Amino acid sequence: MPRRRIGFWYRFAAVLCKPPLVLLIKRDWRGMENIPAEGGFITAVNHNSHVDPFAYAHYQYNTGRVPRFLAKAGLFKKGFVGAAMRGTGQIPVYRESTDALSAFRAAIDAVERGECVAFYPEGTLTRDPDGWPMTGKTGAARVALQTKCPVIPVAQWGANELLPPYAKKPDILPRKTHRVLAGPPVDLSRFYDREMNPDLLKEATEVIMAAVTAQLELIRGEKAPENVYDPREVRIAQRRKAAAKPKAQQEEGQGT
């Protein structure tokens, strides 16, 4: 995207955000050649710090193809925040919609207009104990299969060392390095022109998340765990354990 199309609000945000980012973190940015020079596309990015949206936006801003992040539709109606969200071209997600495809209609429209839509497929900060990507939600796959646009897997590491997940205070010194690696487009062609059912979306999402994880392995120089952290499975296991505990205590009391 030519820089003249970035717009006032994004440039204003860059003026505010870039100086502290440059001061706080060093940069090891690679793979910019994989960011498409034109046309709509998706980036699928891992999420391990509340700082990393700003650090990653800095990376992609420097490619000339600014990212349009997804956010709750309600944020676009609130005063200055809403004006900034609209002005920078962020993407509202209509979660109240009963039609899953309609929930992402603005993202589909943005891709079809030639924009970059940045997805955090995990939906929240990773809960994996070692910071690896969790299982992903299907939104990115849904938009990708609907539009058949390129999906660029992007891994980042380092913002989480500045501000670890759920930490209240940053660890400023020594100065951290933000590492980013964008990989080649994920091949999703085998999913095209097939019924978009839950199984298909789950499989396509797993392919996307595997590509993101592979980029993170290159950054970290180590292999990810064989079993991907699944917060849903963890919650189910915790509930079962909590339900079993009173029963075990009751049986123990009956036996004494």
LUMFIRO-612602 format. One record per atom (N, C-alpha, C): residue number from 1; residue in three letters; atom name; x, y, z. Coordinates in steps of 0.2 Angstrom, whole numbers. Last residue first. Layout:
// LUMFIRO-612602
     n   res   atom      c1      c2      c3
   NUM   ALA     CA       X       Y       Z
...
END
This chain:
// LUMFIRO-612602
     n   res   atom      c1      c2      c3
   256   THR      N     -71    -217     286
   256   THR     CA     -67    -217     292
   256   THR      C     -72    -218     298
   255   GLY      N     -78    -218     274
   255   GLY     CA     -74    -223     276
   255   GLY      C     -70    -223     283
   254   GLN      N     -84    -206     273
   254   GLN     CA     -88    -211     274
   254   GLN      C     -84    -218     277
   253   GLY      N     -73    -198     270
   253   GLY     CA     -77    -197     276
   253   GLY      C     -81    -203     278
   252   GLU      N     -70    -202     257
   252   GLU     CA     -65    -203     262
   252   GLU      C     -68    -202     269
   251   GLU      N     -82    -198     251
   251   GLU     CA     -80    -205     251
   251   GLU      C     -75    -207     257
   250   GLN      N     -80    -184     252
   250   GLN     CA     -86    -187     255
   250   GLN      C     -85    -195     256
   249   GLN      N     -68    -182     244
   249   GLN     CA     -68    -181     252
   249   GLN      C     -74    -184     255
   248   ALA      N     -73    -186     232
   248   ALA     CA     -67    -190     235
   248   ALA      C     -67    -189     242
   247   LYS      N     -82    -176     230
   247   LYS     CA     -84    -183     230
   247   LYS      C     -79    -187     233
   246   PRO      N     -74    -165     230
   246   PRO     CA     -79    -166     235
   246   PRO      C     -81    -173     235
   245   LYS      N     -66    -168     218
   245   LYS     CA     -63    -167     224
   245   LYS      C     -68    -168     230
   244   ALA      N     -73    -168     206
   244   ALA     CA     -71    -175     209
   244   ALA      C     -69    -174     216
   243   ALA      N     -75    -155     202
   243   ALA     CA     -81    -159     204
   243   ALA      C     -79    -165     207
   242   ALA      N     -62    -151     200
   242   ALA     CA     -65    -148     205
   242   ALA      C     -71    -152     207
   241   LYS      N     -59    -160     189
   241   LYS     CA     -55    -161     195
   241   LYS      C     -59    -157     201
   240   ARG      N     -68    -155     180
   240   ARG     CA     -69    -162     182
   240   ARG      C     -65    -163     188
   239   ARG      N     -63    -142     178
   239   ARG     CA     -70    -143     181
   239   ARG      C     -71    -150     183
   238   GLN      N     -51    -144     173
   238   GLN     CA     -51    -141     179
   238   GLN      C     -58    -142     182
   237   ALA      N     -54    -150     160
   237   ALA     CA     -51    -154     165
   237   ALA      C     -51    -151     172
   236   ILE      N     -60    -139     155
   236   ILE     CA     -64    -145     156
   236   ILE      C     -61    -149     161
   235   ARG      N     -49    -130     154
   235   ARG     CA     -55    -128     158
   235   ARG      C     -59    -134     160
   234   VAL      N     -41    -137     145
   234   VAL     CA     -39    -136     151
   234   VAL      C     -45    -134     156
   233   GLU      N     -49    -137     133
   233   GLU     CA     -48    -143     136
   233   GLU      C     -45    -142     144
   232   ARG      N     -48    -123     131
   232   ARG     CA     -55    -126     132
   232   ARG      C     -54    -133     136
   231   PRO      N     -35    -120     129
   231   PRO     CA     -38    -118     135
   231   PRO      C     -45    -121     136
   230   ASP      N     -23    -130     123
   230   ASP     CA     -30    -129     122
   230   ASP      C     -33    -127     128
   229   TYR      N      -7    -131     117
   229   TYR     CA     -11    -129     123
   229   TYR      C     -18    -127     121
   228   VAL      N      -2    -144     107
   228   VAL     CA      -4    -137     107
   228   VAL      C      -8    -136     113
   227   ASN      N      10    -156     109
   227   ASN     CA       3    -154     110
   227   ASN      C       2    -147     111
   226   GLU      N      24    -154     107
   226   GLU     CA      20    -157     102
   226   GLU      C      13    -156     103
   225   PRO      N      31    -137     109
   225   PRO     CA      28    -143     112
   225   PRO      C      24    -147     106
   224   ALA      N      43    -131      97
   224   ALA     CA      37    -130     101
   224   ALA      C      35    -137     104
   223   LYS      N      60    -130      97
   223   LYS     CA      54    -133      95
   223   LYS      C      49    -132     100
   222   GLU      N      71    -115      95
   222   GLU     CA      69    -122      98
   222   GLU      C      62    -124      96
   221   GLY      N      73    -102      91
   221   GLY     CA      78    -107      90
   221   GLY      C      77    -114      94
   220   ARG      N      64     -92      91
   220   ARG     CA      67     -94      97
   220   ARG      C      72     -99      97
   219   ILE      N      62     -90      77
   219   ILE     CA      64     -85      81
   219   ILE      C      67     -87      87
   218   LEU      N      58    -103      73
   218   LEU     CA      64    -100      70
   218   LEU      C      67     -94      74
   217   GLU      N      46    -104      81
   217   GLU     CA      52    -109      82
   217   GLU      C      58    -106      79
   216   LEU      N      39     -95      74
   216   LEU     CA      41     -93      81
   216   LEU      C      47     -98      83
   215   GLN      N      36    -101      62
   215   GLN     CA      40     -95      62
   215   GLN      C      43     -93      69
   214   ALA      N      28    -112      68
   214   ALA     CA      34    -113      64
   214   ALA      C      39    -107      64
   213   THR      N      17    -105      72
   213   THR     CA      21    -108      77
   213   THR      C      28    -110      74
   212   VAL      N      11    -101      60
   212   VAL     CA      13     -96      65
   212   VAL      C      19     -99      70
   211   ALA      N       8    -114      55
   211   ALA     CA      13    -110      51
   211   ALA      C      16    -104      56
   210   ALA      N      -1    -118      64
   210   ALA     CA       5    -122      63
   210   ALA      C      11    -118      60
   209   MET      N     -11    -109      62
   209   MET     CA      -8    -109      68
   209   MET      C      -1    -113      68
   208   ILE      N     -15    -114      49
   208   ILE     CA     -13    -107      50
   208   ILE      C      -9    -106      56
   207   VAL      N     -19    -127      52
   207   VAL     CA     -14    -126      47
   207   VAL      C     -11    -119      48
   206   GLU      N     -30    -124      61
   206   GLU     CA     -24    -128      63
   206   GLU      C     -18    -127      58
   205   THR      N     -39    -118      52
   205   THR     CA     -36    -114      58
   205   THR      C     -30    -118      60
   204   ALA      N     -42    -129      44
   204   ALA     CA     -39    -123      41
   204   ALA      C     -36    -119      46
   203   GLU      N     -49    -137      54
   203   GLU     CA     -43    -139      50
   203   GLU      C     -39    -134      47
   202   LYS      N     -60    -128      57
   202   LYS     CA     -55    -130      62
   202   LYS      C     -48    -133      59
   201   LEU      N     -66    -127      45
   201   LEU     CA     -63    -121      48
   201   LEU      C     -58    -123      53
   200   LEU      N     -71    -141      44
   200   LEU     CA     -66    -138      39
   200   LEU      C     -63    -132      42
   199   ASP      N     -79    -142      55
   199   ASP     CA     -73    -146      54
   199   ASP      C     -68    -143      49
   198   PRO      N     -89    -132      53
   198   PRO     CA     -85    -132      58
   198   PRO      C     -78    -136      57
   197   ASN      N     -90    -129      35
   197   ASN     CA     -92    -131      41
   197   ASN      C     -87    -131      46
   196   MET      N     -91    -123      20
   196   MET     CA     -88    -120      26
   196   MET      C     -91    -122      33
   195   GLU      N     -88    -134       7
   195   GLU     CA     -93    -132      12
   195   GLU      C     -89    -129      18
   194   ARG      N     -76    -128      -4
   194   ARG     CA     -79    -133       0
   194   ARG      C     -84    -130       5
   193   ASP      N     -68    -118     -10
   193   ASP     CA     -74    -121     -14
   193   ASP      C     -77    -127     -11
   192   TYR      N     -52    -122      -2
   192   TYR     CA     -57    -118      -6
   192   TYR      C     -62    -122      -9
   191   PHE      N     -43    -130       4
   191   PHE     CA     -50    -129       7
   191   PHE      C     -55    -125       3
   190   ARG      N     -32    -131      -3
   190   ARG     CA     -36    -137      -3
   190   ARG      C     -43    -136       1
   189   SER      N     -26    -118      -2
   189   SER     CA     -30    -120      -8
   189   SER      C     -34    -126      -7
   188   LEU      N     -19    -113       8
   188   LEU     CA     -25    -115      10
   188   LEU      C     -30    -117       4
   187   ASP      N      -3    -110      12
   187   ASP     CA      -7    -113       7
   187   ASP      C     -13    -116      10
   186   VAL      N       2     -95      19
   186   VAL     CA       0    -102      20
   186   VAL      C      -4    -104      14
   185   PRO      N      16     -85      12
   185   PRO     CA       8     -86      13
   185   PRO      C       7     -94      14
   184   PRO      N      31     -85      22
   184   PRO     CA      27     -85      16
   184   PRO      C      20     -87      17
   183   GLY      N      32     -75      38
   183   GLY     CA      33     -81      33
   183   GLY      C      30     -80      27
   182   ALA      N      40     -63      48
   182   ALA     CA      34     -65      43
   182   ALA      C      36     -70      38
   181   LEU      N      46     -61      63
   181   LEU     CA      47     -65      57
   181   LEU      C      41     -66      53
   180   VAL      N      53     -51      75
   180   VAL     CA      47     -52      71
   180   VAL      C      49     -56      65
   179   ARG      N      58     -46      92
   179   ARG     CA      59     -50      86
   179   ARG      C      53     -52      82
   178   HIS      N      63     -34     101
   178   HIS     CA      57     -36      98
   178   HIS      C      59     -40      92
   177   THR      N      73     -35     115
   177   THR     CA      73     -35     108
   177   THR      C      67     -38     106
   176   LYS      N      75     -24     130
   176   LYS     CA      73     -30     126
   176   LYS      C      73     -29     119
   175   ARG      N      87     -17     141
   175   ARG     CA      83     -16     135
   175   ARG      C      81     -22     131
   174   PRO      N      87     -25     157
   174   PRO     CA      91     -22     151
   174   PRO      C      86     -21     145
   173   LEU      N      74     -14     160
   173   LEU     CA      81     -15     159
   173   LEU      C      83     -22     161
   172   ILE      N      60     -15     161
   172   ILE     CA      63     -10     156
   172   ILE      C      70     -12     155
   171   ASP      N      46     -23     163
   171   ASP     CA      53     -25     165
   171   ASP      C      58     -21     160
   170   PRO      N      31     -15     168
   170   PRO     CA      36     -18     163
   170   PRO      C      43     -19     166
   169   LYS      N      18     -22     179
   169   LYS     CA      24     -17     178
   169   LYS      C      29     -20     173
   168   LYS      N       9     -32     179
   168   LYS     CA       7     -25     180
   168   LYS      C      12     -20     179
   167   ALA      N       7     -46     168
   167   ALA     CA      11     -42     173
   167   ALA      C       8     -35     173
   166   TYR      N       0     -53     158
   166   TYR     CA      -4     -52     165
   166   TYR      C       0     -48     170
   165   PRO      N      14     -58     150
   165   PRO     CA       7     -58     151
   165   PRO      C       5     -57     158
   164   PRO      N      28     -45     153
   164   PRO     CA      25     -52     152
   164   PRO      C      17     -52     153
   163   LEU      N      35     -33     144
   163   LEU     CA      29     -34     149
   163   LEU      C      26     -41     148
   162   LEU      N      47     -37     139
   162   LEU     CA      46     -31     142
   162   LEU      C      40     -31     146
   161   GLU      N      44     -50     135
   161   GLU     CA      50     -49     140
   161   GLU      C      49     -42     143
   160   ASN      N      34     -48     126
   160   ASN     CA      33     -52     132
   160   ASN      C      38     -52     137
   159   ALA      N      42     -43     116
   159   ALA     CA      37     -38     119
   159   ALA      C      35     -41     126
   158   GLY      N      48     -55     112
   158   GLY     CA      52     -49     115
   158   GLY      C      47     -44     118
   157   TRP      N      42     -60      96
   157   TRP     CA      44     -62     103
   157   TRP      C      48     -56     105
   156   GLN      N      31     -66      83
   156   GLN     CA      34     -61      87
   156   GLN      C      36     -63      94
   155   ALA      N      26     -72      67
   155   ALA     CA      28     -73      74
   155   ALA      C      32     -67      77
   154   VAL      N      14     -73      55
   154   VAL     CA      19     -69      58
   154   VAL      C      20     -71      65
   153   PRO      N       8     -79      39
   153   PRO     CA      10     -81      46
   153   PRO      C      15     -76      49
   152   ILE      N      -3     -72      29
   152   ILE     CA       4     -72      30
   152   ILE      C       5     -74      38
   151   VAL      N     -14     -77      17
   151   VAL     CA     -13     -77      24
   151   VAL      C      -6     -77      26
   150   PRO      N     -22     -70       2
   150   PRO     CA     -16     -73       5
   150   PRO      C     -16     -72      13
   149   CYS      N     -39     -74       0
   149   CYS     CA     -34     -69       0
   149   CYS      C     -28     -73       3
   148   LYS      N     -52     -79      -1
   148   LYS     CA     -46     -83      -5
   148   LYS      C     -40     -78      -5
   147   THR      N     -63     -75       5
   147   THR     CA     -60     -70       1
   147   THR      C     -55     -73      -4
   146   GLN      N     -67     -86      13
   146   GLN     CA     -72     -82      10
   146   GLN      C     -69     -78       4
   145   LEU      N     -55     -90      19
   145   LEU     CA     -58     -95      14
   145   LEU      C     -64     -91      10
   144   ALA      N     -52     -79      27
   144   ALA     CA     -47     -81      21
   144   ALA      C     -51     -86      16
   143   VAL      N     -63     -79      36
   143   VAL     CA     -62     -73      31
   143   VAL      C     -57     -75      25
   142   ARG      N     -60     -91      42
   142   ARG     CA     -67     -90      39
   142   ARG      C     -66     -84      34
   141   ALA      N     -48     -90      47
   141   ALA     CA     -49     -95      42
   141   ALA      C     -55     -94      38
   140   ALA      N     -50     -80      57
   140   ALA     CA     -45     -79      51
   140   ALA      C     -47     -84      46
   139   GLY      N     -60     -87      65
   139   GLY     CA     -61     -81      62
   139   GLY      C     -57     -79      56
   138   THR      N     -58     -98      74
   138   THR     CA     -59     -99      67
   138   THR      C     -60     -93      62
   137   LYS      N     -44     -98      86
   137   LYS     CA     -51     -97      84
   137   LYS      C     -52     -97      76
   136   GLY      N     -31    -110      90
   136   GLY     CA     -34    -103      87
   136   GLY      C     -41    -104      86
   135   THR      N     -21    -115     104
   135   THR     CA     -26    -117      98
   135   THR      C     -29    -110      96
   134   MET      N      -7    -104     107
   134   MET     CA     -12    -109     109
   134   MET      C     -16    -111     102
   133   PRO      N      11    -102     105
   133   PRO     CA       4    -101     103
   133   PRO      C      -1    -106     105
   132   TRP      N      21    -102     120
   132   TRP     CA      19    -104     113
   132   TRP      C      12    -103     111
   131   GLY      N      24     -98     133
   131   GLY     CA      23     -93     128
   131   GLY      C      22     -95     121
   130   ASP      N      24    -108     142
   130   ASP     CA      31    -106     139
   130   ASP      C      30    -101     134
   129   PRO      N      11    -110     146
   129   PRO     CA      16    -108     151
   129   PRO      C      23    -106     148
   128   ASP      N      -2    -103     136
   128   ASP     CA       4    -108     137
   128   ASP      C       9    -106     141
   127   ARG      N     -10     -93     135
   127   ARG     CA     -10     -95     142
   127   ARG      C      -5    -101     142
   126   THR      N      -9     -78     125
   126   THR     CA      -8     -85     126
   126   THR      C      -7     -87     133
   125   LEU      N     -22     -66     125
   125   LEU     CA     -15     -68     127
   125   LEU      C     -14     -75     128
   124   THR      N     -34     -70     113
   124   THR     CA     -32     -67     119
   124   THR      C     -25     -69     120
   123   GLY      N     -36     -76     100
   123   GLY     CA     -41     -72     103
   123   GLY      C     -40     -68     109
   122   GLU      N     -28     -83      92
   122   GLU     CA     -29     -85      98
   122   GLU      C     -34     -82     102
   121   PRO      N     -27     -75      80
   121   PRO     CA     -31     -80      80
   121   PRO      C     -32     -83      87
   120   TYR      N     -27     -59      78
   120   TYR     CA     -24     -63      83
   120   TYR      C     -28     -69      84
   119   PHE      N     -25     -52      61
   119   PHE     CA     -29     -57      66
   119   PHE      C     -24     -59      71
   118   ALA      N     -26     -38      51
   118   ALA     CA     -22     -42      56
   118   ALA      C     -26     -46      61
   117   VAL      N     -29     -35      35
   117   VAL     CA     -32     -36      41
   117   VAL      C     -28     -41      46
   116   CYS      N     -25     -24      23
   116   CYS     CA     -22     -29      27
   116   CYS      C     -26     -30      33
   115   GLU      N     -36     -20       8
   115   GLU     CA     -33     -19      15
   115   GLU      C     -29     -25      18
   114   GLY      N     -44     -22      -3
   114   GLY     CA     -36     -21      -4
   114   GLY      C     -32     -20       3
   113   ARG      N     -57     -23      -2
   113   ARG     CA     -55     -17      -4
   113   ARG      C     -47     -16      -5
   112   GLU      N     -57     -36       3
   112   GLU     CA     -59     -35      -3
   112   GLU      C     -58     -28      -6
   111   VAL      N     -53     -33      17
   111   VAL     CA     -49     -37      12
   111   VAL      C     -51     -36       5
   110   ALA      N     -65     -26      20
   110   ALA     CA     -58     -23      21
   110   ALA      C     -53     -27      16
   109   ASP      N     -75     -36      20
   109   ASP     CA     -75     -30      15
   109   ASP      C     -68     -26      15
   108   ILE      N     -71     -44      30
   108   ILE     CA     -71     -47      23
   108   ILE      C     -71     -41      18
   107   ALA      N     -72     -36      41
   107   ALA     CA     -65     -38      39
   107   ALA      C     -65     -41      32
   106   ALA      N     -86     -34      41
   106   ALA     CA     -82     -28      40
   106   ALA      C     -74     -30      38
   105   ARG      N     -90     -47      43
   105   ARG     CA     -92     -44      37
   105   ARG      C     -87     -38      35
   104   PHE      N     -90     -55      54
   104   PHE     CA     -83     -53      51
   104   PHE      C     -85     -50      45
   103   ALA      N    -103     -58      57
   103   ALA     CA     -99     -55      62
   103   ALA      C     -92     -53      60
   102   SER      N    -107     -65      46
   102   SER     CA    -109     -58      46
   102   SER      C    -105     -55      52
   101   LEU      N    -103     -78      49
   101   LEU     CA     -99     -74      43
   101   LEU      C    -101     -67      44
   100   ALA      N    -111     -81      60
   100   ALA     CA    -104     -81      61
   100   ALA      C    -100     -77      55
    99   ASP      N    -125     -74      64
    99   ASP     CA    -122     -77      58
    99   ASP      C    -115     -76      59
    98   THR      N    -129     -67      75
    98   THR     CA    -131     -74      75
    98   THR      C    -127     -78      69
    97   SER      N    -120     -54      82
    97   SER     CA    -123     -57      76
    97   SER      C    -124     -64      77
    96   GLU      N    -113     -49      92
    96   GLU     CA    -120     -50      93
    96   GLU      C    -123     -53      87
    95   ARG      N    -100     -46      86
    95   ARG     CA    -101     -52      90
    95   ARG      C    -108     -54      92
    94   TYR      N     -94     -39      74
    94   TYR     CA    -101     -38      77
    94   TYR      C    -103     -45      80
    93   VAL      N     -80     -29      75
    93   VAL     CA     -82     -36      75
    93   VAL      C     -89     -36      78
    92   PRO      N     -72     -17      65
    92   PRO     CA     -77     -19      70
    92   PRO      C     -79     -26      69
    91   ILE      N     -56     -13      62
    91   ILE     CA     -61     -17      59
    91   ILE      C     -66     -19      65
    90   GLN      N     -48       4      59
    90   GLN     CA     -48      -3      62
    90   GLN      C     -55      -6      61
    89   GLY      N     -45      16      53
    89   GLY     CA     -47      10      49
    89   GLY      C     -47       4      52
    88   THR      N     -41      27      60
    88   THR     CA     -36      22      58
    88   THR      C     -38      16      54
    87   GLY      N     -54      32      62
    87   GLY     CA     -49      36      58
    87   GLY      C     -44      32      56
    86   ARG      N     -60      23      71
    86   ARG     CA     -63      24      64
    86   ARG      C     -58      27      59
    85   MET      N     -52      25      82
    85   MET     CA     -53      18      79
    85   MET      C     -56      19      72
    84   ALA      N     -53      38      84
    84   ALA     CA     -47      36      83
    84   ALA      C     -48      29      79
    83   ALA      N     -67      39      88
    83   ALA     CA     -65      43      82
    83   ALA      C     -58      40      80
    82   GLY      N     -67      31      99
    82   GLY     CA     -71      29      93
    82   GLY      C     -68      32      87
    81   VAL      N     -59      38     107
    81   VAL     CA     -57      32     106
    81   VAL      C     -61      29      99
    80   PHE      N     -67      50     109
    80   PHE     CA     -61      50     105
    80   PHE      C     -58      43     103
    79   GLY      N     -83      42     109
    79   GLY     CA     -79      48     109
    79   GLY      C     -73      48     105
    78   LYS      N     -87      27     105
    78   LYS     CA     -86      30     111
    78   LYS      C     -81      36     110
    77   LYS      N     -90      18      95
    77   LYS     CA     -95      23      96
    77   LYS      C     -93      28     102
    76   PHE      N     -81       8      93
    76   PHE     CA     -81      13      88
    76   PHE      C     -86      18      89
    75   LEU      N     -83      -1     103
    75   LEU     CA     -78       4     104
    75   LEU      C     -78       9      99
    74   GLY      N     -93     -10      98
    74   GLY     CA     -95      -5     103
    74   GLY      C     -89       0     104
    73   ALA      N     -86     -20      91
    73   ALA     CA     -90     -15      87
    73   ALA      C     -91      -9      92
    72   LYS      N     -70     -25      96
    72   LYS     CA     -77     -25      97
    72   LYS      C     -80     -19      94
    71   ALA      N     -58     -26      82
    71   ALA     CA     -60     -24      89
    71   ALA      C     -67     -25      90
    70   LEU      N     -44     -30      72
    70   LEU     CA     -51     -32      74
    70   LEU      C     -52     -30      81
    69   PHE      N     -33     -19      63
    69   PHE     CA     -35     -24      69
    69   PHE      C     -42     -25      70
    68   ARG      N     -25     -17      49
    68   ARG     CA     -31     -15      52
    68   ARG      C     -33     -21      57
    67   PRO      N      -8     -12      47
    67   PRO     CA     -13     -17      48
    67   PRO      C     -19     -14      51
    66   VAL      N      -1      -4      32
    66   VAL     CA      -3      -4      39
    66   VAL      C      -8      -9      40
    65   ARG      N      12      -6      23
    65   ARG     CA       5      -9      23
    65   ARG      C       3      -9      30
    64   GLY      N      24      -1      25
    64   GLY     CA      20       3      20
    64   GLY      C      13       0      20
    63   THR      N      32      -7      34
    63   THR     CA      32     -10      27
    63   THR      C      28      -6      22
    62   ASN      N      31       0      45
    62   ASN     CA      37       1      42
    62   ASN      C      37      -2      35
    61   TYR      N      19      -6      50
    61   TYR     CA      19       1      47
    61   TYR      C      25       3      43
    60   GLN      N      24     -17      55
    60   GLN     CA      20     -18      49
    60   GLN      C      19     -11      46
    59   TYR      N      31     -13      67
    59   TYR     CA      34     -17      61
    59   TYR      C      30     -17      55
    58   HIS      N      20      -7      73
    58   HIS     CA      26      -3      71
    58   HIS      C      30      -7      66
    57   ALA      N      12     -17      76
    57   ALA     CA      10     -12      71
    57   ALA      C      15      -8      69
    56   TYR      N      20     -24      85
    56   TYR     CA      19     -27      79
    56   TYR      C      16     -22      74
    55   ALA      N      20     -15      96
    55   ALA     CA      26     -16      93
    55   ALA      C      25     -20      86
    54   PHE      N       6     -15      98
    54   PHE     CA       9      -8      97
    54   PHE      C      16     -10      93
    53   PRO      N       3     -28     102
    53   PRO     CA       0     -25      96
    53   PRO      C       3     -18      94
    52   ASP      N      12     -30     113
    52   ASP     CA      14     -33     106
    52   ASP      C      10     -30     101
    51   VAL      N       8     -27     126
    51   VAL     CA      12     -22     122
    51   VAL      C      13     -24     114
    50   HIS      N       2     -37     131
    50   HIS     CA      -2     -32     130
    50   HIS      C       2     -26     126
    49   SER      N       9     -52     124
    49   SER     CA      10     -47     128
    49   SER      C       4     -41     126
    48   ASN      N       7     -62     115
    48   ASN     CA      10     -64     121
    48   ASN      C      11     -58     126
    47   HIS      N       1     -69     100
    47   HIS     CA      -1     -64     105
    47   HIS      C       2     -66     112
    46   ASN      N       4     -71      83
    46   ASN     CA       4     -74      89
    46   ASN      C       3     -68      94
    45   VAL      N      -6     -67      68
    45   VAL     CA       0     -65      73
    45   VAL      C      -1     -69      80
    44   ALA      N      -9     -67      52
    44   ALA     CA     -10     -71      58
    44   ALA      C      -5     -70      62
    43   THR      N     -14     -55      40
    43   THR     CA      -9     -58      44
    43   THR      C     -11     -61      50
    42   ILE      N     -22     -56      24
    42   ILE     CA     -23     -57      31
    42   ILE      C     -16     -58      34
    41   PHE      N     -25     -44      10
    41   PHE     CA     -22     -50      13
    41   PHE      C     -23     -50      21
    40   GLY      N     -28     -36      -5
    40   GLY     CA     -30     -37       1
    40   GLY      C     -26     -44       4
    39   GLY      N     -15     -27     -15
    39   GLY     CA     -20     -32     -14
    39   GLY      C     -22     -33      -7
    38   GLU      N       4     -26     -14
    38   GLU     CA      -3     -24     -16
    38   GLU      C      -8     -29     -15
    37   ALA      N      14     -32      -8
    37   ALA     CA      15     -25     -10
    37   ALA      C       8     -22     -12
    36   PRO      N      13     -44       6
    36   PRO     CA      11     -42      -1
    36   PRO      C      12     -34      -2
    35   ILE      N      27     -48      15
    35   ILE     CA      21     -44      15
    35   ILE      C      19     -42       8
    34   ASN      N      39     -54      13
    34   ASN     CA      33     -58      12
    34   ASN      C      27     -55      13
    33   GLU      N      49     -45      16
    33   GLU     CA      48     -46       9
    33   GLU      C      42     -51       8
    32   MET      N      50     -45      29
    32   MET     CA      46     -40      27
    32   MET      C      44     -41      19
    31   GLY      N      58     -54      36
    31   GLY     CA      52     -57      33
    31   GLY      C      48     -52      29
    30   ARG      N      62     -47      52
    30   ARG     CA      63     -50      46
    30   ARG      C      57     -52      43
    29   TRP      N      69     -37      65
    29   TRP     CA      63     -38      61
    29   TRP      C      65     -41      54
    28   ASP      N      73     -33      79
    28   ASP     CA      76     -38      75
    28   ASP      C      70     -40      70
    27   ARG      N      76     -19      89
    27   ARG     CA      72     -22      84
    27   ARG      C      76     -27      80
    26   LYS      N      74     -14     106
    26   LYS     CA      78     -15     100
    26   LYS      C      74     -19      95
    25   ILE      N      63      -3     116
    25   ILE     CA      65     -10     113
    25   ILE      C      69      -9     107
    24   LEU      N      61      10     121
    24   LEU     CA      61       4     125
    24   LEU      C      63      -2     122
    23   LEU      N      63      19     110
    23   LEU     CA      67      20     116
    23   LEU      C      67      13     120
    22   VAL      N      54      15     101
    22   VAL     CA      61      15      99
    22   VAL      C      65      15     105
    21   LEU      N      42      17     109
    21   LEU     CA      44      10     106
    21   LEU      C      51      10     104
    20   PRO      N      42      31     110
    20   PRO     CA      43      26     116
    20   PRO      C      45      19     114
    19   PRO      N      41      34      96
    19   PRO     CA      46      36     100
    19   PRO      C      47      32     106
    18   LYS      N      28      28      91
    18   LYS     CA      35      26      89
    18   LYS      C      41      28      93
    17   CYS      N      17      34      96
    17   CYS     CA      19      28      98
    17   CYS      C      26      26      97
    16   LEU      N      14      47      90
    16   LEU     CA      14      46      97
    16   LEU      C      17      40     100
    15   VAL      N      16      45      77
    15   VAL     CA      20      50      80
    15   VAL      C      20      49      87
    14   ALA      N       6      35      74
    14   ALA     CA      14      33      74
    14   ALA      C      18      38      77
    13   ALA      N      -5      42      76
    13   ALA     CA      -4      37      81
    13   ALA      C       4      35      80
    12   PHE      N      -4      50      64
    12   PHE     CA      -4      53      71
    12   PHE      C      -2      48      76
    11   ARG      N      -5      41      55
    11   ARG     CA       2      44      55
    11   ARG      C       2      48      62
    10   TYR      N     -18      37      57
    10   TYR     CA     -13      32      58
    10   TYR      C      -6      35      58
     9   TRP      N     -24      49      54
     9   TRP     CA     -25      46      60
     9   TRP      C     -19      41      62
     8   PHE      N     -21      52      40
     8   PHE     CA     -19      56      45
     8   PHE      C     -19      53      52
     7   GLY      N     -15      38      29
     7   GLY     CA     -20      43      32
     7   GLY      C     -18      46      38
     6   ILE      N     -10      29      20
     6   ILE     CA     -10      28      27
     6   ILE      C     -15      32      31
     5   ARG      N      -8      33       7
     5   ARG     CA     -15      30       9
     5   ARG      C     -15      28      16
     4   ARG      N       5      36       5
     4   ARG     CA       0      41       5
     4   ARG      C      -7      39       7
     3   ARG      N      12      24       5
     3   ARG     CA      11      27      11
     3   ARG      C       6      33      11
     2   PRO      N       3      11      -5
     2   PRO     CA       7      17      -4
     2   PRO      C       6      21       2
     1   MET      N       4      -6       0
     1   MET     CA       0       0       0
     1   MET      C       4       6       0
END
